[in-house]
Amino acid sequence: MMIRSALAGLVLLSSAPTLAASRPRYGGELRAAHAGPPEIGEPALADTPMEAALLGLLTRPVCRVDADGRIHPTLARELSRPVPQALRVALPSPVSATAVARAWTRLSSPDALSPYRALLYPLRGEGRQVTSSGATLELALAFPWPDLERSLCHPALAPPPSPASGPFSAAGRGVLEAQPAWPEGRPYLDRLALTATDERGLTRLWSARQVQVELGTPPDNDTLTGAALYATYLAYSPRKVPTDFRQAFESAIDRDDLTRLFVKGPAVPMPNLLPPALLPQGSKARPAAPPTGTTRKVTLAYDAALADQRAVAERIQVKLHEQGYTVALEPQSRAALRGRQARGDFELMLSALLLPPIPGPALAVVLEAGGRRDLLGVELPPIGALADAGARDARGRERALALAPSVPLIPLYAQGLGLRAAPEVSGLMLDAQGLPVLEGAWLSPVEASGGGGRQ
């Protein structure tokens, strides 16, 4: 189901401290604006931070992880462990349970070709046999995986939008209304009035104080930034490019320059397989370029909907030309890219993933995306066998470093979501995924001053 009309504009909030004199108030309409994304069809494809935030107004996974790492049921009413290797998920209704079970079964299908199916790999049957009993899902694990609950909070595991799947529901073009029956509790706001625009439009609307929240704003002193977990890689096919390609690419590309000059919004260079938010980054020496021989021709596919990827692809085209490569650029839809990547039907491809905020599950997604699903059964059980969360995270980081040379993904940069809110918007939070929790915001009677930024 396409929800473009429901998301014709949006906005979000921020995790700034609540004003001391403010108290939560029900009611009111929040005016928001965002840089318009492409049409959004399903959660597994709406995985840029912007798209995940927009879609998250209409549908959510069964839980969310807050910035402190605590798990909160959202669409679910409760998550419980009757035994260590099983998880019980209680949903509001049999209809909700069926929708979630179908979404997970579809995602984990071999035909789905989604990197996010790795999040369900620890389930018995790899998530292909999820069924509901009344309003409950009984999930049996194939091996211990204490991070299952946090994995299930990933936005890609949300069911398709329905009248009861999110904190808000569509009420006309550009208008969302609060869902009174939302399991976490009715949002404080009555309505969101959303406006989709471009970068100039964002600036104009904010300067004129026509909106109270701006999503997708460039970094500046007023910008709040979510965790940079949207990781972009250059995927390459070892069967179709020269054996020295990786060395040639690493010698040609300066990640700091690439990120600073060609990537818009909050972004950081990523020299390792996991982004800096999950794996502390050390300096990485650039290797010497291999000797150039005859001109080699390759095709680089990228996401046609993402301006950043187009700019980065053009930069790679120029830098690889200096290494003796002629690079043809090929814009593709995201669905087509995912299918080609899973089948290995490409030479070079820019591949971007919204990684979960935990090293172990993030490593699983990266291995799946890199065509190394064969490693999941080798790498995940030893991580899951560690009872201590810190030890599991350390093991995930260690294995990410060790496995990087064997995964045909060259890490480039990681992005977060930039947003800002007017002073009268209170109670804004960012979750561990780096996305706004809009249903907890309210409008306080604070008179804005200055240019409309946070005071």
C-alpha positions in Angstrom: 0.0 0.0 0.0 1.4 3.4 -0.9 1.1 6.1 1.7 2.5 9.0 -0.1 -0.7 11.0 0.4 -0.7 10.3 4.1 2.8 11.6 4.4 2.6 14.6 2.2 4.5 16.5 4.9 5.8 15.9 8.3 7.8 16.9 11.3 9.5 15.7 14.3 10.7 16.6 17.6 13.9 16.8 19.4 15.4 15.4 22.6 16.2 18.7 24.2 15.5 19.2 27.9 11.9 19.9 28.8 11.2 23.4 30.1 10.9 23.3 33.9 7.6 25.1 34.0 6.0 23.0 31.3 3.6 20.1 32.0 2.3 17.7 29.4 -0.9 19.0 27.8 -3.3 17.1 25.6 -4.5 18.7 22.4 -3.3 21.1 19.7 -1.9 20.8 16.2 1.8 20.6 15.5 2.9 22.1 12.2 5.9 20.3 10.7 7.9 20.2 7.4 10.3 17.7 5.9 12.3 17.2 2.8 10.0 15.0 0.8 11.0 11.3 0.4 9.9 9.1 -2.5 6.8 7.0 -2.3 6.9 4.5 0.6 5.5 1.1 0.0 6.7 -1.2 2.8 8.8 -0.9 6.0 11.6 -3.0 4.7 12.2 -0.6 1.9 11.5 2.7 3.8 14.9 2.5 5.6 16.4 5.9 5.3 16.2 7.7 8.6 13.7 10.2 7.1 11.5 7.5 5.6 11.6 5.4 8.8 10.6 8.4 10.8 7.7 9.3 8.5 6.4 5.7 8.2 6.8 5.3 12.0 3.9 7.8 12.5 1.6 5.2 10.8 3.1 1.9 11.7 5.6 0.7 14.3 7.4 -2.5 15.1 6.4 -4.3 18.3 8.8 -2.3 20.5 11.3 0.6 20.6 14.6 1.0 22.4 15.1 4.4 24.1 18.4 6.3 24.2 19.4 4.5 27.5 18.9 1.1 25.9 15.6 0.2 27.7 13.0 -1.6 25.7 9.4 -0.3 25.5 6.5 -2.2 24.0 4.9 -0.1 21.3 2.6 -1.9 18.9 2.9 -4.9 21.4 1.3 -4.7 24.8 4.0 -6.9 26.4 7.2 -8.9 25.5 8.0 -11.7 27.9 10.4 -14.7 28.2 8.5 -17.8 29.5 11.8 -19.7 29.0 15.3 -18.3 28.0 15.0 -19.6 24.4 11.5 -18.4 23.7 9.8 -15.0 23.5 6.1 -14.3 23.9 4.7 -11.1 22.2 1.3 -10.0 23.3 -0.4 -7.8 20.7 -3.6 -5.7 21.2 -5.8 -8.0 19.0 -5.7 -11.1 16.8 -5.7 -8.8 13.8 -2.5 -7.1 14.9 -0.9 -10.4 15.7 -1.7 -11.8 12.3 -0.4 -8.7 10.6 2.9 -8.9 12.4 3.3 -12.6 11.8 2.6 -12.1 8.1 5.0 -9.2 7.8 7.8 -11.2 9.5 7.1 -14.4 7.4 7.2 -12.3 4.2 10.4 -10.6 5.2 12.2 -13.8 6.1 11.1 -15.6 2.9 14.0 -16.5 0.6 12.2 -14.6 -2.1 12.1 -11.4 -0.1 15.8 -10.6 -0.8 16.0 -8.3 2.2 19.1 -7.8 4.3 16.8 -7.2 7.3 15.7 -10.9 7.3 19.0 -11.5 9.2 17.3 -9.9 12.3 15.0 -13.0 12.4 17.7 -15.6 11.7 18.0 -16.6 15.4 14.3 -17.8 15.4 13.6 -21.4 14.8 13.1 -21.8 11.1 14.9 -18.4 10.6 11.5 -16.6 11.0 9.8 -18.4 8.1 7.3 -20.1 10.4 6.0 -17.3 12.6 2.3 -17.9 13.4 -0.1 -16.2 15.8 -2.4 -17.8 18.4 -5.1 -15.3 19.1 -3.4 -12.0 20.0 -0.1 -13.7 20.9 3.1 -14.7 19.0 5.1 -17.5 20.5 8.7 -17.3 19.2 11.1 -20.2 19.7 14.8 -19.5 19.2 17.2 -21.9 17.4 20.0 -20.8 19.7 20.4 -18.3 22.6 20.0 -14.7 21.4 19.4 -12.3 24.3 19.3 -9.4 21.9 16.2 -10.7 20.2 13.9 -8.1 21.8 16.1 -5.2 20.7 16.3 -6.7 17.2 12.6 -6.8 16.9 12.4 -3.1 17.5 13.9 -2.4 14.1 11.6 -0.2 11.9 11.9 -2.7 9.0 10.0 -5.3 11.1 6.9 -3.1 11.3 3.7 -4.4 9.7 2.1 -2.5 6.7 0.2 0.6 7.9 -3.3 0.0 9.1 -5.7 2.0 11.2 -4.3 0.6 14.5 -0.6 0.0 13.7 0.8 3.4 14.6 0.4 6.3 17.1 -1.3 8.4 14.4 -3.6 7.6 11.5 -4.2 9.4 8.1 -7.0 11.9 8.2 -6.6 13.5 4.8 -3.7 14.8 2.7 -1.0 16.1 4.9 -3.0 15.6 8.1 -2.5 12.8 10.8 -4.7 12.4 13.8 -3.8 10.8 17.2 -4.8 7.2 17.7 -6.7 7.0 21.0 -6.2 3.2 21.2 -2.4 3.3 20.7 -1.0 0.7 23.2 1.6 3.1 24.7 -1.1 5.7 25.4 -2.8 8.3 23.3 -0.4 10.9 21.8 -0.6 14.3 23.5 -1.1 16.0 20.2 -4.4 15.9 18.5 -3.0 16.4 15.0 0.1 16.7 12.9 -0.1 19.1 9.9 2.6 17.9 7.5 4.3 19.7 4.7 6.6 18.0 2.2 9.0 20.4 0.5 12.6 20.8 -0.6 15.6 22.3 1.1 14.8 25.9 0.2 11.2 25.3 1.2 12.4 24.1 4.7 14.5 27.2 5.2 11.6 29.5 4.1 9.0 27.8 6.2 11.3 27.8 9.3 12.4 31.4 8.9 8.7 32.5 8.5 7.8 30.5 11.6 5.2 28.7 9.6 6.3 25.3 11.1 7.3 24.3 14.6 9.3 21.2 13.6 11.7 20.8 10.7 12.9 17.3 9.7 16.0 16.8 7.5 17.6 20.1 8.3 21.3 20.6 7.6 23.7 20.6 10.6 24.0 23.9 12.5 23.9 25.2 16.1 20.2 24.5 16.4 20.2 21.0 14.9 19.6 17.9 16.9 21.0 14.8 15.4 20.0 11.2 15.8 22.5 8.3 16.0 24.3 7.9 12.7 23.3 4.3 11.9 22.3 4.7 8.3 25.5 3.1 6.8 26.4 3.4 3.1 28.8 0.9 1.6 30.3 0.3 -1.9 29.3 -3.4 -2.6 31.4 -5.1 -5.3 31.1 -8.5 -6.9 34.4 -10.4 -6.5 33.5 -12.5 -9.6 33.1 -9.5 -11.8 35.7 -6.9 -10.8 39.5 -7.3 -10.8 41.2 -8.9 -7.8 43.0 -5.6 -7.0 39.8 -3.5 -7.2 39.5 -3.0 -3.4 43.1 -1.8 -3.1 42.6 0.6 -6.0 39.4 2.0 -4.5 40.9 2.4 -1.0 44.0 4.2 -2.5 41.8 6.6 -4.5 39.0 7.6 -1.9 39.4 9.9 1.0 36.4 9.2 3.2 36.7 12.5 5.1 36.5 14.5 1.9 33.8 12.3 0.4 31.6 12.7 3.5 32.3 16.5 4.0 31.9 17.5 0.4 29.4 15.2 -1.2 27.0 14.0 1.6 24.3 16.3 2.9 23.0 16.3 6.4 24.7 14.9 9.5 27.2 12.3 8.4 30.5 10.8 9.6 33.2 8.8 7.7 33.1 5.1 8.2 36.3 3.2 7.7 35.2 0.0 9.4 32.4 -2.5 8.7 30.2 -0.9 11.5 29.6 2.8 12.0 31.3 4.9 14.7 28.1 4.7 16.8 28.7 1.0 17.2 32.4 0.6 16.7 35.1 3.1 17.7 36.9 4.1 14.6 40.7 4.2 14.4 42.7 5.9 11.6 43.0 3.7 8.6 46.1 4.0 6.4 45.4 4.3 2.6 47.2 1.6 0.7 49.3 2.3 -2.3 47.5 2.1 -5.6 48.1 -1.0 -7.7 49.9 -0.5 -11.0 47.4 0.5 -13.7 47.2 -1.5 -16.9 44.6 -1.5 -19.6 41.4 0.5 -19.0 38.7 -1.5 -17.2 35.0 -0.9 -17.6 32.6 -1.3 -14.7 29.0 -0.3 -13.9 28.1 1.4 -10.6 24.4 1.1 -9.6 22.9 3.5 -7.1 19.6 4.5 -5.5 17.9 6.9 -7.9 15.8 8.4 -5.1 18.8 9.5 -3.0 20.6 12.7 -4.1 23.5 11.9 -1.8 24.1 8.6 -3.6 24.1 10.3 -6.9 26.7 12.8 -5.8 28.9 10.1 -4.2 28.6 7.9 -7.3 29.8 10.7 -9.5 32.7 11.3 -7.2 33.7 7.6 -7.3 33.4 7.7 -11.1 36.0 10.5 -11.2 38.4 9.0 -8.6 38.3 5.5 -10.2 39.1 7.0 -13.6 42.4 8.0 -12.1 43.0 4.3 -11.3 42.3 3.2 -14.9 38.6 2.4 -14.5 35.8 3.7 -16.8 32.7 3.7 -14.6 29.2 3.8 -16.1 26.6 5.0 -13.6 23.2 3.3 -13.4 20.4 4.7 -11.2 17.9 2.1 -10.0 14.9 1.8 -7.7 15.6 0.6 -4.2 13.6 -2.6 -4.7 15.6 -3.4 -7.9 18.9 -2.7 -6.1 18.0 -5.1 -3.2 17.1 -7.8 -5.6 20.2 -7.5 -7.7 22.4 -7.3 -4.6 20.9 -10.5 -3.1 21.4 -12.3 -6.4 24.9 -11.0 -7.0 23.7 -9.4 -10.3 26.0 -6.3 -10.3 29.6 -5.2 -10.5 29.6 -2.2 -8.2 26.7 -0.9 -6.1 26.1 1.7 -3.4 24.2 -0.1 -0.7 22.8 1.7 2.3 21.3 0.0 5.5 19.6 1.3 8.6 21.5 -0.7 11.2 20.1 -1.6 14.6 21.8 0.1 17.5 23.5 -3.1 18.8 26.7 -4.5 17.3 25.6 -8.2 17.1 22.4 -7.7 15.2 24.0 -4.9 13.1 26.8 -7.4 12.1 24.1 -9.9 11.1 22.4 -7.4 8.8 25.8 -6.4 7.2 26.8 -10.0 6.6 23.4 -10.7 4.9 23.8 -7.6 2.8 27.3 -8.6 1.8 26.2 -12.0 0.6 27.8 -13.8 3.5 24.6 -15.4 4.9 26.7 -18.6 5.3 28.5 -16.8 8.2 25.4 -16.2 10.3 25.2 -19.7 11.7 28.9 -19.5 12.5 29.1 -16.0 14.0 25.8 -15.4 15.8 25.6 -18.4 18.2 28.9 -17.5 20.0 27.7 -13.9 20.4 24.3 -15.1 21.7 26.0 -17.5 24.2 27.4 -14.5 26.2 25.0 -13.6 29.0 26.4 -10.1 29.6 25.3 -7.4 27.1 28.7 -5.7 27.2 30.5 -8.9 26.4 28.1 -9.5 23.5 28.7 -6.1 22.1 32.5 -6.5 22.4 32.3 -9.8 20.6 30.2 -8.3 17.8 32.8 -5.4 17.4 35.7 -7.9 17.4 34.1 -10.1 14.8 33.2 -7.1 12.6 36.9 -6.1 12.5 38.0 -9.7 11.8 35.5 -10.4 9.1 35.8 -7.1 7.2 38.3 -8.4 4.6 36.1 -11.4 3.7 32.9 -9.3 3.2 32.7 -7.6 -0.3 31.4 -4.3 1.2 33.7 -1.3 1.4 32.3 1.0 4.2 32.0 4.7 3.2 30.0 6.9 5.7 27.1 6.8 8.1 24.3 9.3 8.4 21.8 10.4 11.1 18.6 12.5 11.0 18.9 16.2 11.6 15.9 18.1 13.1 15.0 21.1 15.0 12.0 22.3 16.9 10.5 25.6 18.1 10.6 26.5 21.8 6.9 25.7 22.3 7.5 22.0 21.4 8.2 20.1 24.6 8.8 16.5 25.5 10.7 15.5 22.4 12.9 12.4 22.4 15.1 10.5 20.1 15.3 6.8 20.4 18.3 4.5 20.2 17.7 4.1 16.4 18.1 7.9 16.1 14.4 8.5 15.2 12.0 11.0 16.9 9.4 9.7 19.3 6.7 12.1 18.3 3.8 10.7 20.3 5.4 11.9 23.5 5.6 15.6 22.5 3.2 18.3 23.4 2.8 22.1 22.8 3.6 24.2 25.8 2.5 27.9 26.2 6.0 29.3 25.7 6.4 32.4 23.6 9.0 31.8 20.9 11.7 34.5 20.5 14.5 35.2 18.0 14.5 33.3 14.8 12.3 30.4 15.9 15.1 28.1 17.0 15.5 26.4 20.3 16.2 28.8 23.2 
